[in-house]
Amino acid sequence: MTTESARRAGTAILAVTLVCGVSACSVIPTGGKSVVAVDNERKGNPLGDPYARVIAMPPKAAWSPEEVVTGFRAAMASPDDPDFQVARQYLTGDFANKWNPHSGVTVYRQGDYEKFAPLREGDEHAQVTLKGTKTATIDQDGRYRPSGGPLNQPFTLAKGAGGEWRISTAPDGLLLSEADVARGYLPVDLYFLDSHWKGLVVDQVRVPIDPAANFAKTTVERLLRGPSSSLKGSVRSALADTELIDVTTENNRVVVDLTRRVDPDLIDPMSAQLAATLTALTKGGWGFEVKVNGESYYADTPLQIDAQEQSNFDPWTTPDTVTSFYLADGALWLLDKENVGRPVPGRAGQKKSGLTRPAISGQPVQQVAALAQDGKSVSVAPLAAGGEWRVWATGESLIQPSWDRYDTLWTVDRPNDHTSIVTRHDGDNKHRYRVSAPDLETLYVKSLKVARDGVHVAVVVKDGLGEQVHVGTVIGERENTRIANLQTVVDSEGKRTIEDIAWKDGKTLYALTGKSELLEASVTAEPKPLAFDSRIGIESITALDSILLAGAKDDQGNRQVLYWTSTKWEPLVKNETGSTDFTENGPSAPAFPLG
Amino acid sequence: MPPAPKKRRRTPRQLLRGARRRTRRAAGRARRVFWRSLQLRVVTSTMVISIVVVAVLGVFLMQQIVRTTLETRESAAKSEAQADRNAVLGYLNQPAEAAKQPVESGQALQPGGSSPLSQATEALARRAGSASRYSVIIRNEGLSGEFYGTTNIDPVSIPARQRDELFKKEAGEDSTWYTPLYYKGQPDQPVPGMIIGTRLDTWGTRLDSSYEIYHLVPLDKEEKTLASVQQMIILVGAGLVLLLAAISSLVTRQVVTPVRLARQAAERLAAGRLDERLKVRGEDDLARLATSFNEMAANLALKIHQLEELSQVQRQFVSDVSHELRTPLTTVRMAADLLYDAREDFDPMAARSAELMQNQLNRFEAMLADLLEISRYDAGAADLDVDSVDVRDVVLRAVADSEALAERHSTRFDLRLPGEPCMAEMDSRRVERILRNLLFNAIEHGEGRDIVVSVAADRDAVAVAVRDHGVGLKPGEESLVFDRFWRADPSRARTIGGTGLGLAISREDAILHGGWLQAWGSHGEGSQFRLSLPRVAGAVLRGSPLPLVPPEVEMRRTWRGHMTPVLSPAVADGGRDDD
């Protein structure tokens, strides 16, 4: 009995030992926590996400004319071949020498070949016509500009000595489909600095993808080449005198290796430029470091740049303290966090009839500028206790004033229907300068808003064709100021009127039509309708980044301020009882600082 | 002032020769150390064997790891490739169904100019994830413009032979190649990789079957992993070998150290330190060896002591007997002298007896004198009376003393003396006695032929050789001649009346001087005795200015073409120079 139990105990011990031993011997450990960290997908990939690209293939002798043209189009779309050596093989010898592929890109949609009579034996020439719709152009600067019109592009082909078809006439420049552009070009927001080295100004360009370099390198390389012609003269770059060696990633940082150090005063602007430009690739998840010829920027310490350096440098790129203002009962109100209004300090917060369209200046000295109801004067009052209204500008027919980030007030007077005078009021209205705007002076300017970057200007003009929205840039200071580089972002369309415009950020603006329709417009895309609600009459809009507010009036003439929830409008301002109903003399004309 | 010593320039050949010599010497030294050290040999062989074993195991292990890693990667890549092919087929097939109608003007174009193949490629690029996972190249040779790649892969990575193989194989069959992958922007840094190529299996669809899909999988991570594993294996292997060497060194040391101690003890014992003993530790084999050694040493010491005592007793006995014999002999001598002086008054028989008695008494006296002399040597009581003398004078004196005997044997001396003096520090009386003994011996065995006496000197030593042309010595007799009372032919009578101790005494004399007395003889060619002495008393003799074998004999032998082994000096002098 005892031996039996002892044997059993022995077997049990043996079994336990075996099980423990075997489990200890297993290769993959079970239990315990892994210490291996894997990069978060949402952090972005500064070196570029995987992409597909066309590889150019040389033509074959047996191909038909259409096949040759198709091959030529593929070769034009191939990023492998920056000199288009393969594409030139599709051309006849003479034409290959003449053809200039670098004179811009025409983008088309719906490419198809026109039907043609079948080739007969012995034909020496052939013609293939590509038909479709032009959608945009990309110029040598990389500016992508939407365009329209039909594409009707003939290619003439000649038969070579070996019986092979070669293209003998084709347009200069590249002819790419939308898909080719989407595959082969990287949309990049380049950031430059305004004339004070304080504000970041965006420049939207397309950069051809270079398989030999990563996306970040391609982007920084383009940044170093300077702004496109739409910003010529209005911005500067801290990186103007240096060249790029490489962009790599190291220890969760994007390392930019330059050939030369910049001026010590320009280190912060340079950091902001790099961080802002690359943030689209890093998605804010990577820090930066600048090296010079592979070594630390400073003798003893590396120059490390925060992932969000651009926000520290220029708070207006991502303003976080959002305070909105509105008019009610002839006074200016300030909306607090609970969406309940309270009057602003100073005279502006007290009732005064006849003020419309307020504009709020930026920090630190906040002021309000408002247009008189008759349009004859613009008054300004500081938003502080004891702040009194003062008339800054008088004229025949003034428009809503606009502040820029350096507390300069911009006003436009229209003595008659085809004259507009733009004036800037600097230094607390001590200096007034007439702004030269050759493209605007003979037109009727309906609205002018300076963007928060201080460089872009959006203008609504009315001419014989209708009302359009242009975007231009401010060049120069004081008496040498001018507005130039005007480009149309919203074209005139019949009797459509543009009631108000508001900058979303440095590149996008909202335009309000007379039918309360809201358009999102930018220089790189066709205007996109955003909201349409015919039940509500919208009078004015203001925007700050993703927040869009509107002053609305219902059929009874009651007013309320609305906010856009990305699908519909919702009333915003609560009264004392917490109600958000439309009321008589209710909240109207919402305004963000610099809005 | 003397000119500065000019530094001698050496030719490269000389340098080379010097280096080679030094290498050879070092190799010789190493070889000696190797063969002398048991420990070193054991450690070396352990290391060699373990290196072989570790290398074989390491290579095997590494091959296994490499194979497993690559197989895993390959099968994963193949299944991914399979999934990708299905996706591509889906993309290619779907619009083809939809676009049946407008296919008349050559080629169907897709909205926005995006062909299904390019859409498929974009989908694959998204599926492949980050660029380091894999790249895809899709092409259709027959359709213009249908050539797409993902990321920055360079199509030159695909070897032409793989494409050939692809077109030989059935559509849908994989062809996997391991080859370097090239990327745009890094043309000089190919990445090791694997290419899985397939022609798209379009059976059942209206597509042609010349769509080639290549999955280019970079294996740089695997290579890095494998390299680090390899490094680890090499490191661990080296560590293991060193560890084994250290262990074997330690183990051998435990065995070798006692053995070495025993050897040293044996050496000391052999050198005469009979009280040398080993320490006995423990009870193992080595302890037993030490015990046995100690017993052996004790027994040896006892035996040697007994023998020494016995020898002492014998010597004392001889000395005593000689002394005791002297007193009666003096009386006998006086009586015999009287008888001898009065022999003319005796009858002839009695006179002859008196003469005989006188002769034998002389001899007896000489013998007693020699016995006494040799017993002095045995007792260690012999002293040298050193003085710087010219060896030629000593030789001439000895020759003069031997003239009378030589004439009686009608033997002539042939003296070969150097022109200048040969000064050496010696006891001239003893050396003269040695020479006299040698000359007497030569006359006795010279059978009347000429006796050659040569003298030579060099920086350290002087030598005298006495050569006779008598019967000579038989092989092996060269050392026996110096034994006491030894006789070449026991039946031969002593004619000169030597005592049989002359050569023994001479040898003792030579040894007392730190010199050598050596004999050479050959049957029928006579014999030669050579005395070599250091010039300075007490100096160690390293060589002799005269050859032991007469030069003419040596030359004759060389001519005959066969050399007789020459007796080496060390054997004859007994190696007791430093006693």
Interface residues (C-beta under 8 A of the other chain):
Chain A: N45 L47 G48 D49 P50 Y51 A52 R53 V54 I55 A56 M57 P59 K60 W63 S64 E66 E67 V68 T70 G71 R73 A74 A75 D80 Y108 R109 Q110 G111 D112 Y113 E114 K115 F116 G132 L176 S177 E178 A179 D180 R183 D210 P211 A212 A213
Chain B: E104 S105 G106 Q107 L109 P111 G112 G113 S114 S118 T121 E122 L124 A125 R126 A128 G129 S130 A131 I137 R139 L143 S144 G145 E146 F147 Y148 G149 T150 T151 N152 P155 K184 G185
